[in-house]
Amino acid sequence: MKITAVIAVVLLAVTLQVALARYMIGGRFMFDLVLVGVVFAALQWGPVAGMLAGTIGGLLQDALAGGIIGVGGLAKTIVGYFTGQIGTQFVLTRPRARILPLAVASIVHRLLMLSVTGLIDQRWPNISWPAMLGETGVNAVCGLIAFLAAEALPDAISRGRMSRRSSLSRRQW
């Protein structure tokens, strides 16, 4: 597990979430990029990385959102661990294959958040299934973009290095 890579993914996800927060609809997020980052880390580096990303990302998101601190951290830690376990049990190498665990993780995360919040508030909150499914769809699209970028980035970097080397070698006698 690469701790610096996990922390970088989480910080990037939190930064993008905060930067795109103005696109909220009705006072609620229609996407959760921190969850996408947690699932990305869990599928990329395993369950321990998923737990670490979930804890850091969830606590940062809770602190920035102004809600009950710890609820998001707990939910994202649980989701990150189990998503990492699924990623180690099944070989999910293609970006499109990783969308299903991300979609399931989005739904499970939202239900965990509602359940823990309901236990704290001593009343069960209303579940908006269309909003939850909309958030799941947007998270899946964002995750697909992240997985495709992560797959294409090493090849693009190596092609860039090769083109620089070949252009330098042409200048030699």
C-alpha positions as CSV (number, residue, x, y, z in Angstrom):
1,M,0.0,0.0,0.0
2,K,1.3,3.4,-0.9
3,I,0.3,5.7,1.9
4,T,1.3,8.9,0.1
5,A,-0.8,7.8,-2.9
6,V,-3.8,7.1,-0.8
7,I,-3.5,10.5,1.0
8,A,-3.0,12.2,-2.4
9,V,-6.2,10.6,-3.8
10,V,-8.2,11.6,-0.8
11,L,-6.9,15.2,-0.8
12,L,-7.6,15.5,-4.5
13,A,-11.2,14.1,-4.0
14,V,-11.9,16.4,-1.0
15,T,-10.5,19.4,-3.0
16,L,-12.7,18.6,-6.0
17,Q,-15.7,18.1,-3.8
18,V,-15.2,21.5,-2.2
19,A,-14.5,23.2,-5.5
20,L,-17.7,21.7,-7.0
21,A,-19.8,22.3,-4.0
22,R,-21.5,25.3,-5.6
23,Y,-23.3,22.8,-8.0
24,M,-25.5,21.6,-5.2
25,I,-29.1,21.0,-6.0
26,G,-31.6,21.7,-3.2
27,G,-28.9,22.0,-0.5
28,R,-27.7,18.4,-1.0
29,F,-24.8,17.0,-2.9
30,M,-25.8,15.1,-6.0
31,F,-22.3,13.5,-6.1
32,D,-19.8,12.3,-3.5
33,L,-16.3,12.6,-5.0
34,V,-14.8,11.7,-1.6
35,L,-16.6,8.3,-1.8
36,V,-15.3,7.9,-5.4
37,G,-11.8,8.5,-4.1
38,V,-12.2,6.0,-1.2
39,V,-13.5,3.3,-3.6
40,F,-10.7,4.1,-6.0
41,A,-8.1,3.6,-3.3
42,A,-9.8,0.5,-2.0
43,L,-9.9,-1.2,-5.4
44,Q,-6.4,0.0,-6.4
45,W,-4.5,-0.9,-3.2
46,G,-6.7,-3.1,-1.0
47,P,-8.9,-3.0,2.1
48,V,-6.4,-1.3,4.4
49,A,-6.0,1.5,1.9
50,G,-9.7,1.7,1.7
51,M,-10.1,2.0,5.4
52,L,-7.4,4.7,5.6
53,A,-8.9,6.6,2.7
54,G,-12.4,6.3,4.2
55,T,-11.3,7.5,7.6
56,I,-9.3,10.5,6.4
57,G,-11.8,11.4,3.6
58,G,-14.9,10.9,5.8
59,L,-13.5,13.0,8.7
60,L,-12.3,15.8,6.4
61,Q,-15.7,15.8,4.7
62,D,-17.5,15.8,8.0
63,A,-15.4,18.7,9.3
64,L,-15.9,20.8,6.2
65,A,-19.6,20.0,5.8
66,G,-20.5,21.1,9.4
67,G,-22.6,18.1,10.3
68,I,-22.0,15.4,12.9
69,I,-18.3,14.7,12.8
70,G,-17.5,11.0,12.6
71,V,-20.7,9.7,10.8
72,G,-19.2,10.1,7.4
73,G,-15.8,8.8,8.6
74,L,-17.4,5.7,10.0
75,A,-19.6,5.1,6.9
76,K,-16.7,5.6,4.4
77,T,-14.3,3.5,6.5
78,I,-16.8,0.5,6.4
79,V,-17.5,1.0,2.7
80,G,-13.7,1.4,2.0
81,Y,-12.9,-1.8,3.8
82,F,-15.5,-4.0,2.2
83,T,-14.9,-2.6,-1.2
84,G,-11.2,-3.4,-0.8
85,Q,-12.2,-6.9,0.2
86,I,-14.3,-7.3,-2.9
87,G,-11.5,-6.0,-5.0
88,T,-9.1,-8.6,-3.6
89,Q,-11.5,-11.4,-4.0
90,F,-12.5,-10.6,-7.6
91,V,-10.0,-9.5,-10.3
92,L,-11.4,-6.1,-11.4
93,T,-8.8,-4.8,-13.8
94,R,-10.9,-3.1,-16.4
95,P,-12.4,0.3,-15.5
96,R,-15.9,-0.7,-16.5
97,A,-15.8,-3.7,-14.2
98,R,-15.1,-1.3,-11.3
99,I,-18.3,0.6,-11.8
100,L,-20.6,-2.0,-10.2
101,P,-18.7,-2.0,-6.8
102,L,-18.7,1.8,-6.9
103,A,-22.5,1.9,-7.5
104,V,-23.1,-0.6,-4.7
105,A,-20.8,1.3,-2.4
106,S,-22.7,4.5,-3.1
107,I,-26.0,3.0,-2.1
108,V,-24.6,1.2,0.9
109,H,-22.8,4.4,2.0
110,R,-26.0,6.5,1.8
111,L,-27.9,3.8,3.7
112,L,-25.2,3.7,6.4
113,M,-25.2,7.5,6.7
114,L,-29.0,7.6,7.1
115,S,-29.0,4.7,9.6
116,V,-26.3,6.2,11.8
117,T,-27.8,9.7,11.6
118,G,-31.2,8.1,12.5
119,L,-29.7,6.4,15.5
120,I,-28.2,9.6,16.7
121,D,-31.3,11.7,16.1
122,Q,-33.6,9.0,17.5
123,R,-35.8,9.2,14.4
124,W,-35.6,7.6,11.0
125,P,-35.0,10.1,8.2
126,N,-36.9,9.9,4.9
127,I,-35.1,8.1,2.1
128,S,-35.3,9.8,-1.3
129,W,-34.7,6.9,-3.6
130,P,-34.6,9.0,-6.8
131,A,-32.0,11.3,-5.3
132,M,-30.0,8.3,-4.1
133,L,-30.0,6.7,-7.5
134,G,-29.1,10.0,-9.2
135,E,-26.2,10.3,-6.8
136,T,-25.2,6.7,-7.6
137,G,-25.3,7.4,-11.3
138,V,-23.2,10.6,-11.1
139,N,-20.7,8.8,-8.8
140,A,-20.4,5.9,-11.3
141,V,-19.7,8.3,-14.2
142,C,-17.1,10.2,-12.1
143,G,-15.6,6.9,-11.0
144,L,-15.4,5.7,-14.6
145,I,-13.5,8.9,-15.5
146,A,-11.1,8.4,-12.6
147,F,-10.5,4.7,-13.4
148,L,-10.0,5.4,-17.1
149,A,-7.6,8.3,-16.3
150,A,-5.6,6.1,-13.9
151,E,-5.3,3.4,-16.5
152,A,-4.2,5.8,-19.3
153,L,-1.9,8.0,-17.3
154,P,1.1,5.7,-17.0
155,D,1.0,5.0,-20.8
156,A,0.8,8.7,-21.6
157,I,3.7,9.5,-19.3
158,S,5.9,6.7,-20.9
159,R,4.9,7.9,-24.4
160,G,5.9,11.4,-23.5
161,R,9.3,10.2,-22.2
162,M,9.8,8.1,-25.3
163,S,9.0,11.0,-27.6
164,R,11.5,13.3,-25.8
165,R,14.2,10.6,-26.0
166,S,13.6,10.0,-29.7
167,S,13.7,13.7,-30.5
168,L,16.9,14.0,-28.6
169,S,18.5,11.0,-30.3
170,R,17.6,12.4,-33.8
171,R,19.7,15.5,-33.1
172,Q,22.7,13.3,-32.5
173,W,25.1,12.5,-35.4
